[in-house]
Amino acid sequence: MSVFASPRFLPNVMWVDAASCAATGGLQVAFTGALAELTGLPAPLLMGTGVFLLVYAAAAAFMASRRTPPRTLIGLVVAGNFGWAVACITLLVSGMFTITALGVAWVLAQVLCVLVLAELQWTGLRRTRVRSGMSMA
């Protein structure tokens, strides 16, 4: 059985999303000042997005823990992840802040992570729809 065909694929991707957001959010909240200095990103932005990521991590863990993944909510997560990537790229190209090379790497790492997660979540949603449709026939 392919990893993509596993009924646990989508919940497992949501667990990874929850863990990555908890780690990033935790770092941003715990080390706001140091990260602001190292990255050139404003401390209020790091703190605000860090708190958001911690709240989101709890929501993603809730979705991952359901026997039946909440498809509508996960669809919103996919859209949100794509939106996060767009916001990160916009932040980098806007020139609003003097972001260091480490700051650019920090933001681009988030872009890469959320794009991979969004694609995996979308794949999981499509696979569960196919399975659901097949079981109804």
N, C-alpha and C positions, 0 to 999 in steps of 0.2 A: 504494500500500500504506500502510495506517495505521501510525503509529509503534507502536501497541499490537499490531499483527499481526506485526511484525518478529521473526524468530527471535532477534535480539540484544537485544530489549527487556528481558528478565529479567536477562541478564548486565550490560547497561548500568545498570539500576537498582542492581544489586549494586555496580558500580563507584562510583556516586554515594554509596551507603551507606558504602562503604569510605573514600572521600575525605572525606565529612563527619565521619565518626568519627575519622579520622586528624587532621583539622584541629582538631576540638574537643578530642580527647584531647591532642594536642600542645600546644595553648594551655594546657590545665589543668595539664599536667605542667611546662611551661616557666615558667609564670607563676602558680604556685600561690599564693604569698604575695600578690601584687598582686591577683589575682582574689578571694581571700578577703576582702581589705580592701574592694574595690569592690562585691562582691556580698553580703557578709554570710554567705556559705556557709563552713562550716568547711574549713580547709586539708586535713585528712585526707580529707574527703569528696571534695574536688576532685581531690586526688592519686590516691586510690583509683579513682574513676570515670575519671579521665584515663588511668591505666594500663590499666584494663579496656577503654576505648575503643580504645586503640592495639592491644591484642591482638585485639580484635574486628575492627578494620579490616583486619588481616592475614588473618583468617579470611574476611572478606567478599571481599577481593581474590582469595583462593584460589578461592572459589565462583564469582566472576565470570570467572575465567580458564579455567574448565572448558568443554570443547566442549559437553558436556551438563550443564546446571545441576543440581546435587544437590537435587532437589525436597524431600526429607525435611528436609535441613538448612535450606533456605530457608523451609520451613514453620515450623521452629523459630525462625528469625530473625523471621518475621512475629509470632509469639507473643511473642518477646522484645521486639520494638519496641513492641507494645501494652503489655507489662508495664513497659517503661521509662517510657512516657507516664503510666501509672497511678502509678508510683513518684514521678515528678516532681510530679504534681498532689498526691499525698499529702504530699510534702515541703512544698509550698507551704501547704496548708491545715492542716497539723499544728501550726503555731506553735512548733515545736521551736527554730527559729533566728530571729534578727532579720534577715530578709533585706531588702536594700535594693531600691529600684525597679529598679536595674540587675540585681540578682540575680534578681528576679522575671522580668524580660525574658530573662535568660540561660536560666532554666529553661523558660519558656514557648516560647522559640525551639527548645529541644530537643524539647519536646512536639510542636510543630507539625511539625518535621522528621521525627521518627520516625513520626508518624501518616501523613504523606504517603508516606513510604517504605514503611510497612507496607501501605498501600492499593495502591501501585504493585506491590509484590512479590506481594501476593495476586492482583491482576489478572494479573500475569505468570504466576503458577502456574496460574490458571484457563485462561488462553489456551494455555499449553503442554499442559495436559491435554486440551483440546479438539482441538488439532492432533494430539497423539499418538493420541487416540481416533479421529480421522478417518483418520489414515494406516494404522491397523490394519484398517479396514473393507475 
